Amino acid sequence: MKKLAAAVLLSATIAAPAVASDMYVGVNIGSAEIDLSGASSTTSIALLGGYNFNEYFAAEVAYTDFGSHDYGGTTLKSSGLSISGVGSYPINEQFSLFAKLGFASTTLDPSGFPSEDDTDMTFGIGGQFNVNKQVGIRLGYDVYKVGTNPSADQKVMSVGGVFKF
């Protein structure tokens, strides 16, 4: 999954001059919580890139570092690489709502134990305020599955910016 997402992102980068006004890149920063009783929340950061097919649908690739959670004396590091379809509903020229659905390849790395890789569905919702035609500010909530034994939800509430070119 990681190789497929990297290939899609590389292909999109090479094709950028031909479709310049429909592509975007962005960064999100937020709070990540993992569904394990007693685990601390942490700061997450995501880098993303996408292509708008029209004002209602886009494809997006993102790498998210969920940070390090403290869980009963063990440090849980996790990250994910995702590819999603993004549906948007423009309210007006400045505001839109969006929903994402896709697949994510995640890694959960507990200190002192073997890391676990998983590929599962991911989804998210949010809103975007367009400052102008090139810059947007996003607020979003995303959910990823991490780990296999036990499996847990990694939930991220984030704010970020996108730059359209």
MINU-637847 format. One record per atom (N, C-alpha, C, O): x, y, z; residue in three letters; residue number from 0. Coordinates in steps of 0.02 Angstrom, whole numbers, plus 50000, padded with zeros to 5 digits. Example, Ala and Ser with C-alpha at 12.3 -4.5 7.8 and 13.67 -1.06 7.14 Angstrom:
<pts>
       x       y       z   resn   resi
   50660   49716   50390    ALA      0
   50615   49775   50390    ALA      0
   50660   49835   50390    ALA      0
   50712   49834   50423    ALA      0
   50642   49888   50354    SER      1
   50684   49947   50357    SER      1
   50645   50002   50394    SER      1
   50670   50057   50402    SER      1
</pts>
This chain:
<pts>
       x       y       z   resn   resi
   50041   49941   50000    MET      0
   50000   50000   50000    MET      0
   50043   50063   50000    MET      0
   50028   50111   49965    MET      0
   50098   50062   50039    LYS      1
   50142   50121   50042    LYS      1
   50173   50134   49974    LYS      1
   50180   50191   49954    LYS      1
   50193   50081   49939    LYS      2
   50224   50089   49873    LYS      2
   50174   50116   49823    LYS      2
   50191   50158   49781    LYS      2
   50111   50092   49827    LEU      3
   50059   50116   49782    LEU      3
   50046   50190   49793    LEU      3
   50041   50229   49745    LEU      3
   50039   50211   49856    ALA      4
   50026   50281   49872    ALA      4
   50085   50324   49850    ALA      4
   50074   50379   49824    ALA      4
   50146   50301   49860    ALA      5
   50205   50339   49839    ALA      5
   50206   50346   49762    ALA      5
   50223   50399   49737    ALA      5
   50187   50293   49727    ALA      6
   50185   50296   49654    ALA      6
   50132   50345   49629    ALA      6
   50144   50382   49581    ALA      6
   50074   50345   49662    VAL      7
   50022   50392   49643    VAL      7
   50044   50464   49655    VAL      7
   50034   50507   49613    VAL      7
   50075   50477   49713    LEU      8
   50099   50544   49729    LEU      8
   50153   50566   49680    LEU      8
   50153   50624   49658    LEU      8
   50200   50521   49663    LEU      9
   50252   50537   49615    LEU      9
   50223   50551   49546    LEU      9
   50243   50599   49513    LEU      9
   50175   50511   49524    SER     10
   50142   50522   49460    SER     10
   50107   50589   49458    SER     10
   50110   50625   49408    SER     10
   50074   50606   49514    ALA     11
   50039   50670   49518    ALA     11
   50088   50728   49514    ALA     11
   50073   50779   49483    ALA     11
   50146   50721   49545    THR     12
   50197   50773   49545    THR     12
   50225   50783   49474    THR     12
   50235   50840   49453    THR     12
   50237   50728   49439    ILE     13
   50263   50733   49371    ILE     13
   50212   50765   49324    ILE     13
   50231   50802   49279    ILE     13
   50148   50750   49335    ALA     14
   50095   50777   49292    ALA     14
   50074   50847   49312    ALA     14
   50031   50876   49279    ALA     14
   50103   50876   49363    ALA     15
   50081   50940   49391    ALA     15
   50077   50996   49339    ALA     15
   50028   51033   49339    ALA     15
   50126   51006   49295    PRO     16
   50121   51062   49248    PRO     16
   50060   51058   49202    PRO     16
   50034   51110   49182    PRO     16
   50037   50998   49186    ALA     17
   49981   50991   49140    ALA     17
   49914   51007   49173    ALA     17
   49868   51029   49140    ALA     17
   49909   50997   49239    VAL     18
   49846   51007   49274    VAL     18
   49855   51052   49334    VAL     18
   49825   51041   49387    VAL     18
   49895   51103   49327    ALA     19
   49918   51142   49384    ALA     19
   49863   51170   49428    ALA     19
   49870   51167   49489    ALA     19
   49809   51196   49401    SER     20
   49759   51230   49443    SER     20
   49717   51182   49484    SER     20
   49680   51204   49528    SER     20
   49719   51117   49471    ASP     21
   49678   51070   49506    ASP     21
   49714   51031   49561    ASP     21
   49682   50991   49596    ASP     21
   49778   51042   49570    MET     22
   49816   51006   49621    MET     22
   49823   51049   49684    MET     22
   49819   51110   49682    MET     22
   49834   51014   49741    TYR     23
   49846   51050   49803    TYR     23
   49893   51010   49848    TYR     23
   49898   50949   49842    TYR     23
   49926   51045   49893    VAL     24
   49967   51015   49945    VAL     24
   49946   51048   50010    VAL     24
   49918   51102   50010    VAL     24
   49960   51014   50065    GLY     25
   49941   51044   50129    GLY     25
   49975   51012   50187    GLY     25
   50012   50962   50181    GLY     25
   49963   51041   50245    VAL     26
   49989   51015   50308    VAL     26
   49934   51023   50361    VAL     26
   49899   51074   50363    VAL     26
   49927   50973   50404    ASN     27
   49880   50975   50460    ASN     27
   49917   50962   50524    ASN     27
   49965   50923   50525    ASN     27
   49897   50995   50577    ILE     28
   49923   50981   50644    ILE     28
   49864   50974   50690    ILE     28
   49815   51010   50685    ILE     28
   49869   50925   50735    GLY     29
   49811   50914   50778    GLY     29
   49826   50871   50839    GLY     29
   49883   50858   50856    GLY     29
   49772   50850   50870    SER     30
   49775   50808   50929    SER     30
   49753   50738   50911    SER     30
   49700   50728   50882    SER     30
   49796   50689   50927    ALA     31
   49781   50618   50912    ALA     31
   49767   50581   50977    ALA     31
   49803   50587   51026    ALA     31
   49714   50541   50976    GLU     32
   49697   50498   51032    GLU     32
   49689   50427   51006    GLU     32
   49660   50416   50952    GLU     32
   49714   50379   51044    ILE     33
   49707   50309   51026    ILE     33
   49658   50277   51073    ILE     33
   49658   50291   51133    ILE     33
   49616   50233   51048    ASP     34
   49563   50200   51086    ASP     34
   49590   50145   51131    ASP     34
   49569   50087   51125    ASP     34
   49635   50161   51175    LEU     35
   49661   50114   51225    LEU     35
   49654   50149   51293    LEU     35
   49680   50204   51303    LEU     35
   49620   50117   51339    SER     36
   49607   50146   51405    SER     36
   49672   50166   51439    SER     36
   49717   50125   51448    SER     36
   49677   50230   51458    GLY     37
   49736   50254   51493    GLY     37
   49790   50282   51449    GLY     37
   49840   50307   51474    GLY     37
   49783   50278   51384    ALA     38
   49834   50305   51338    ALA     38
   49828   50381   51333    ALA     38
   49772   50408   51330    ALA     38
   49885   50414   51332    SER     39
   49885   50487   51328    SER     39
   49871   50510   51257    SER     39
   49882   50473   51209    SER     39
   49846   50572   51251    SER     40
   49839   50601   51184    SER     40
   49905   50633   51165    SER     40
   49947   50646   51209    SER     40
   49914   50647   51102    THR     41
   49977   50673   51078    THR     41
   49965   50719   51018    THR     41
   49909   50724   50994    THR     41
   50017   50752   50996    THR     42
   50012   50796   50937    THR     42
   50027   50756   50874    THR     42
   50076   50718   50871    THR     42
   49985   50766   50823    SER     43
   49997   50733   50759    SER     43
   50011   50786   50706    SER     43
   49992   50844   50713    SER     43
   50044   50764   50653    ILE     44
   50058   50808   50596    ILE     44
   50049   50767   50533    ILE     44
   50069   50709   50530    ILE     44
   50018   50797   50483    ALA     45
   50006   50763   50419    ALA     45
   50028   50807   50361    ALA     45
   50019   50868   50362    ALA     45
   50057   50775   50311    LEU     46
   50073   50807   50247    LEU     46
   50029   50775   50196    LEU     46
   50021   50714   50195    LEU     46
   49999   50815   50152    LEU     47
   49951   50787   50104    LEU     47
   49957   50820   50036    LEU     47
   49984   50875   50029    LEU     47
   49932   50785   49987    GLY     48
   49929   50810   49919    GLY     48
   49868   50781   49886    GLY     48
   49847   50725   49900    GLY     48
   49839   50820   49841    GLY     49
   49778   50796   49809    GLY     49
   49766   50826   49741    GLY     49
   49802   50871   49718    GLY     49
   49715   50799   49708    TYR     50
   49695   50822   49642    TYR     50
   49619   50830   49642    TYR     50
   49583   50783   49657    TYR     50
   49595   50890   49625    ASN     51
   49523   50903   49619    ASN     51
   49500   50886   49548    ASN     51
   49521   50918   49500    ASN     51
   49457   50836   49543    PHE     52
   49428   50819   49478    PHE     52
   49376   50871   49458    PHE     52
   49369   50887   49399    PHE     52
   49340   50896   49506    ASN     53
   49292   50951   49498    ASN     53
   49280   50980   49567    ASN     53
   49316   50963   49615    ASN     53
   49231   51025   49575    GLU     54
   49221   51056   49641    GLU     54
   49190   51009   49692    GLU     54
   49186   51025   49751    GLU     54
   49168   50949   49670    TYR     55
   49135   50902   49714    TYR     55
   49177   50841   49733    TYR     55
   49161   50807   49782    TYR     55
   49229   50825   49695    PHE     56
   49266   50763   49707    PHE     56
   49341   50773   49697    PHE     56
   49362   50805   49649    PHE     56
   49380   50744   49743    ALA     57
   49453   50746   49739    ALA     57
   49481   50679   49762    ALA     57
   49447   50640   49795    ALA     57
   49543   50666   49744    ALA     58
   49581   50610   49770    ALA     58
   49639   50639   49811    ALA     58
   49669   50688   49791    ALA     58
   49653   50608   49868    GLU     59
   49703   50636   49913    GLU     59
   49748   50581   49942    GLU     59
   49724   50527   49960    GLU     59
   49812   50595   49945    VAL     60
   49862   50552   49976    VAL     60
   49891   50590   50036    VAL     60
   49905   50649   50030    VAL     60
   49898   50555   50093    ALA     61
   49924   50589   50152    ALA     61
   49969   50543   50192    ALA     61
   49958   50482   50195    ALA     61
   50020   50572   50222    TYR     62
   50061   50537   50272    TYR     62
   50049   50571   50339    TYR     62
   50056   50632   50344    TYR     62
   50030   50532   50390    THR     63
   50016   50560   50455    THR     63
   50060   50528   50508    THR     63
   50063   50466   50512    THR     63
   50094   50569   50547    ASP     64
   50131   50546   50605    ASP     64
   50086   50559   50665    ASP     64
   50074   50617   50682    ASP     64
   50060   50506   50696    PHE     65
   50014   50513   50752    PHE     65
   50049   50529   50818    PHE     65
   50016   50540   50868    PHE     65
   50114   50532   50817    GLY     66
   50151   50548   50877    GLY     66
   50163   50488   50922    GLY     66
   50156   50431   50900    GLY     66
   50180   50501   50985    SER     67
   50196   50448   51034    SER     67
   50149   50453   51093    SER     67
   50146   50504   51127    SER     67
   50112   50400   51105    HIS     68
   50066   50396   51162    HIS     68
   50100   50360   51220    HIS     68
   50136   50311   51209    HIS     68
   50088   50384   51281    ASP     69
   50110   50347   51340    ASP     69
   50053   50301   51361    ASP     69
   49997   50324   51372    ASP     69
   50068   50237   51366    TYR     70
   50017   50187   51382    TYR     70
   50045   50139   51435    TYR     70
   50076   50089   51418    TYR     70
   50033   50155   51499    GLY     71
   50055   50112   51553    GLY     71
   50130   50099   51554    GLY     71
   50151   50043   51566    GLY     71
   50170   50150   51543    GLY     72
   50242   50142   51543    GLY     72
   50272   50122   51477    GLY     72
   50333   50120   51470    GLY     72
   50231   50108   51428    THR     73
   50253   50091   51361    THR     73
   50239   50150   51315    THR     73
   50187   50183   51320    THR     73
   50285   50165   51270    THR     74
   50275   50217   51221    THR     74
   50249   50186   51156    THR     74
   50280   50141   51128    THR     74
   50192   50210   51133    LEU     75
   50162   50187   51071    LEU     75
   50172   50240   51017    LEU     75
   50141   50293   51020    LEU     75
   50214   50226   50968    LYS     76
   50223   50270   50910    LYS     76
   50181   50242   50854    LYS     76
   50178   50182   50844    LYS     76
   50147   50286   50817    SER     77
   50108   50262   50760    SER     77
   50109   50313   50704    SER     77
   50117   50373   50714    SER     77
   50100   50287   50643    SER     78
   50098   50329   50583    SER     78
   50056   50294   50531    SER     78
   50041   50235   50537    SER     78
   50037   50331   50479    GLY     79
   49996   50302   50427    GLY     79
   50005   50337   50360    GLY     79
   50018   50397   50357    GLY     79
   49997   50299   50307    LEU     80
   49998   50324   50239    LEU     80
   49930   50307   50209    LEU     80
   49910   50249   50208    LEU     80
   49893   50357   50185    SER     81
   49825   50345   50162    SER     81
   49813   50373   50093    SER     81
   49847   50419   50070    SER     81
   49764   50343   50060    ILE     82
   49739   50368   49996    ILE     82
   49663   50367   50002    ILE     82
   49633   50317   50020    ILE     82
   49632   50425   49986    SER     83
   49560   50433   49998    SER     83
   49527   50470   49941    SER     83
   49557   50510   49906    SER     83
   49463   50456   49933    GLY     84
   49419   50497   49892    GLY     84
   49389   50549   49938    GLY     84
   49369   50534   49994    GLY     84
   49384   50611   49914    VAL     85
   49358   50666   49954    VAL     85
   49298   50696   49918    VAL     85
   49305   50722   49862    VAL     85
   49240   50692   49950    GLY     86
   49180   50724   49923    GLY     86
   49170   50791   49957    GLY     86
   49174   50796   50018    GLY     86
   49156   50843   49918    SER     87
   49148   50910   49945    SER     87
   49079   50937   49928    SER     87
   49051   50923   49875    SER     87
   49052   50976   49974    TYR     88
   48989   51012   49962    TYR     88
   49002   51086   49974    TYR     88
   49006   51108   50031    TYR     88
   49008   51125   49919    PRO     89
   49020   51197   49927    PRO     89
   48957   51233   49952    PRO     89
   48905   51228   49920    PRO     89
   48963   51268   50007    ILE     90
   48907   51308   50033    ILE     90
   48904   51374   49996    ILE     90
   48851   51398   49978    ILE     90
   48963   51404   49985    ASN     91
   48971   51464   49944    ASN     91
   49043   51464   49919    ASN     91
   49078   51413   49925    ASN     91
   49067   51520   49892    GLU     92
   49135   51522   49865    GLU     92
   49188   51514   49918    GLU     92
   49244   51491   49903    GLU     92
   49173   51531   49981    GLN     93
   49223   51528   50034    GLN     93
   49219   51465   50077    GLN     93
   49271   51442   50101    GLN     93
   49160   51438   50088    PHE     94
   49152   51382   50134    PHE     94
   49130   51319   50098    PHE     94
   49089   51321   50052    PHE     94
   49159   51262   50120    SER     95
   49136   51197   50095    SER     95
   49143   51145   50151    SER     95
   49184   51152   50196    SER     95
   49102   51095   50148    LEU     96
   49106   51037   50192    LEU     96
   49134   50979   50153    LEU     96
   49123   50975   50093    LEU     96
   49170   50934   50186    PHE     97
   49197   50876   50150    PHE     97
   49193   50813   50192    PHE     97
   49189   50815   50254    PHE     97
   49194   50757   50157    ALA     98
   49197   50691   50189    ALA     98
   49248   50650   50150    ALA     98
   49251   50654   50089    ALA     98
   49288   50610   50186    LYS     99
   49340   50569   50155    LYS     99
   49327   50496   50170    LYS     99
   49304   50478   50224    LYS     99
   49343   50454   50121    LEU    100
   49339   50381   50130    LEU    100
   49395   50350   50090    LEU    100
   49403   50366   50031    LEU    100
   49434   50307   50121    GLY    101
   49490   50276   50085    GLY    101
   49521   50220   50124    GLY    101
   49490   50190   50168    GLY    101
   49584   50205   50108    PHE    102
   49622   50153   50141    PHE    102
   49686   50183   50169    PHE    102
   49715   50229   50141    PHE    102
   49707   50155   50226    ALA    103
   49769   50178   50258    ALA    103
   49811   50118   50277    ALA    103
   49785   50068   50302    ALA    103
   49875   50124   50266    SER    104
   49923   50075   50290    SER    104
   49956   50106   50351    SER    104
   49991   50157   50346    SER    104
   49945   50076   50410    THR    105
   49969   50105   50472    THR    105
   50021   50060   50505    THR    105
   50024   50000   50494    THR    105
   50063   50091   50546    THR    106
   50113   50056   50586    THR    106
   50104   50078   50659    THR    106
   50101   50137   50674    THR    106
   50101   50029   50703    LEU    107
   50099   50040   50775    LEU    107
   50162   50010   50803    LEU    107
   50174   49950   50796    LEU    107
   50204   50051   50835    ASP    108
   50269   50029   50860    ASP    108
   50274   50039   50935    ASP    108
   50294   50093   50958    ASP    108
   50254   49987   50975    PRO    109
   50261   49993   51048    PRO    109
   50333   49981   51069    PRO    109
   50365   49934   51045    PRO    109
   50358   50023   51114    SER    110
   50428   50014   51136    SER    110
   50435   49947   51171    SER    110
   50395   49928   51214    SER    110
   50488   49910   51152    GLY    111
   50502   49845   51182    GLY    111
   50464   49787   51152    GLY    111
   50472   49731   51174    GLY    111
   50422   49800   51102    PHE    112
   50382   49748   51069    PHE    112
   50389   49755   50994    PHE    112
   50407   49808   50970    PHE    112
   50374   49702   50956    PRO    113
   50376   49707   50882    PRO    113
   50323   49756   50856    PRO    113
   50268   49760   50884    PRO    113
   50339   49792   50803    SER    114
   50291   49837   50773    SER    114
   50238   49797   50735    SER    114
   50250   49741   50714    SER    114
   50179   49828   50727    GLU    115
   50124   49797   50692    GLU    115
   50103   49841   50634    GLU    115
   50092   49901   50643    GLU    115
   50096   49811   50575    ASP    116
   50071   49846   50516    ASP    116
   50000   49823   50502    ASP    116
   49984   49765   50512    ASP    116
   49959   49869   50479    ASP    117
   49890   49853   50463    ASP    117
   49867   49896   50405    ASP    117
   49889   49952   50397    ASP    117
   49823   49868   50364    THR    118
   49792   49906   50310    THR    118
   49717   49899   50319    THR    118
   49690   49843   50321    THR    118
   49683   49955   50324    ASP    119
   49611   49955   50337    ASP    119
   49581   50019   50310    ASP    119
   49617   50064   50286    ASP    119
   49515   50024   50314    MET    120
   49481   50085   50291    MET    120
   49494   50142   50339    MET    120
   49507   50133   50398    MET    120
   49491   50202   50311    THR    121
   49496   50264   50350    THR    121
   49440   50310   50326    THR    121
   49418   50306   50268    THR    121
   49419   50354   50370    PHE    122
   49367   50402   50350    PHE    122
   49377   50466   50389    PHE    122
   49411   50468   50441    PHE    122
   49345   50519   50364    GLY    123
   49351   50584   50398    GLY    123
   49298   50632   50374    GLY    123
   49267   50622   50321    GLY    123
   49287   50685   50413    ILE    124
   49241   50738   50395    ILE    124
   49274   50805   50412    ILE    124
   49321   50807   50452    ILE    124
   49249   50858   50383    GLY    125
   49277   50923   50399    GLY    125
   49247   50979   50360    GLY    125
   49198   50971   50323    GLY    125
   49278   51037   50367    GLY    126
   49258   51097   50331    GLY    126
   49319   51135   50308    GLY    126
   49373   51129   50337    GLY    126
   49310   51175   50256    GLN    127
   49365   51215   50230    GLN    127
   49342   51286   50217    GLN    127
   49288   51297   50188    GLN    127
   49383   51334   50238    PHE    128
   49372   51405   50224    PHE    128
   49424   51426   50173    PHE    128
   49484   51420   50187    PHE    128
   49403   51450   50116    ASN    129
   49449   51472   50063    ASN    129
   49464   51546   50074    ASN    129
   49421   51589   50065    ASN    129
   49527   51560   50092    VAL    130
   49549   51629   50102    VAL    130
   49548   51666   50035    VAL    130
   49527   51723   50030    VAL    130
   49571   51631   49983    ASN    131
   49569   51655   49914    ASN    131
   49569   51593   49869    ASN    131
   49558   51538   49893    ASN    131
   49581   51602   49804    LYS    132
   49579   51544   49759    LYS    132
   49637   51496   49767    LYS    132
   49634   51439   49743    LYS    132
   49691   51517   49801    GLN    133
   49749   51474   49809    GLN    133
   49758   51445   49880    GLN    133
   49791   51394   49888    GLN    133
   49728   51477   49931    VAL    134
   49741   51457   50000    VAL    134
   49676   51441   50036    VAL    134
   49627   51478   50033    VAL    134
   49676   51384   50071    GLY    135
   49618   51364   50111    GLY    135
   49640   51342   50180    GLY    135
   49696   51318   50190    GLY    135
   49596   51351   50229    ILE    136
   49607   51329   50298    ILE    136
   49557   51275   50313    ILE    136
   49497   51283   50301    ILE    136
   49582   51218   50339    ARG    137
   49540   51160   50352    ARG    137
   49534   51145   50427    ARG    137
   49580   51158   50466    ARG    137
   49477   51119   50446    LEU    138
   49465   51089   50511    LEU    138
   49437   51020   50498    LEU    138
   49388   51013   50462    LEU    138
   49468   50968   50526    GLY    139
   49447   50901   50510    GLY    139
   49450   50852   50567    GLY    139
   49484   50864   50617    GLY    139
   49415   50796   50560    TYR    140
   49415   50741   50608    TYR    140
   49423   50677   50567    TYR    140
   49381   50662   50524    TYR    140
   49475   50639   50581    ASP    141
   49490   50578   50544    ASP    141
   49497   50519   50591    ASP    141
   49518   50527   50648    ASP    141
   49480   50459   50566    VAL    142
   49486   50398   50605    VAL    142
   49525   50346   50564    VAL    142
   49510   50335   50506    VAL    142
   49575   50315   50596    TYR    143
   49617   50264   50565    TYR    143
   49618   50203   50611    TYR    143
   49615   50210   50672    TYR    143
   49622   50142   50583    LYS    144
   49633   50081   50622    LYS    144
   49708   50071   50628    LYS    144
   49745   50076   50578    LYS    144
   49731   50056   50689    VAL    145
   49802   50041   50700    VAL    145
   49807   49978   50741    VAL    145
   49763   49962   50781    VAL    145
   49861   49941   50730    GLY    146
   49873   49880   50768    GLY    146
   49829   49823   50747    GLY    146
   49778   49832   50714    GLY    146
   49850   49763   50766    THR    147
   49811   49704   50750    THR    147
   49792   49664   50812    THR    147
   49742   49628   50811    THR    147
   49831   49670   50865    ASN    148
   49816   49631   50925    ASN    148
   49836   49672   50987    ASN    148
   49892   49662   51011    ASN    148
   49795   49715   51014    PRO    149
   49726   49728   50992    PRO    149
   49724   49781   50938    PRO    149
   49772   49819   50929    PRO    149
   49669   49783   50901    SER    150
   49658   49835   50852    SER    150
   49628   49895   50888    SER    150
   49586   49886   50932    SER    150
   49648   49955   50871    ALA    151
   49623   50015   50903    ALA    151
   49610   50069   50851    ALA    151
   49639   50068   50796    ALA    151
   49567   50116   50867    ASP    152
   49555   50173   50824    ASP    152
   49601   50230   50844    ASP    152
   49607   50246   50903    ASP    152
   49634   50260   50795    GLN    153
   49675   50319   50805    GLN    153
   49631   50377   50779    GLN    153
   49617   50380   50720    GLN    153
   49610   50422   50823    LYS    154
   49566   50477   50806    LYS    154
   49605   50542   50808    LYS    154
   49640   50556   50856    LYS    154
   49597   50583   50755    VAL    155
   49636   50644   50749    VAL    155
   49589   50703   50734    VAL    155
   49551   50702   50686    VAL    155
   49592   50754   50777    MET    156
   49558   50817   50765    MET    156
   49613   50867   50746    MET    156
   49660   50877   50783    MET    156
   49606   50897   50686    SER    157
   49661   50938   50661    SER    157
   49638   51002   50628    SER    157
   49580   51009   50608    SER    157
   49685   51048   50623    VAL    158
   49677   51110   50585    VAL    158
   49736   51113   50538    VAL    158
   49791   51092   50555    VAL    158
   49725   51140   50478    GLY    159
   49780   51142   50431    GLY    159
   49767   51191   50375    GLY    159
   49717   51227   50373    GLY    159
   49814   51191   50329    GLY    160
   49809   51234   50271    GLY    160
   49823   51196   50207    GLY    160
   49863   51149   50206    GLY    160
   49790   51217   50154    VAL    161
   49803   51189   50088    VAL    161
   49822   51245   50040    VAL    161
   49797   51301   50045    VAL    161
   49867   51229   49995    PHE    162
   49889   51276   49944    PHE    162
   49874   51245   49876    PHE    162
   49899   51192   49859    PHE    162
   49832   51278   49837    LYS    163
   49812   51254   49770    LYS    163
   49857   51285   49717    LYS    163
   49871   51345   49719    LYS    163
   49879   51244   49671    PHE    164
   49921   51270   49616    PHE    164
   49902   51239   49551    PHE    164
   49932   51255   49499    PHE    164
</pts>
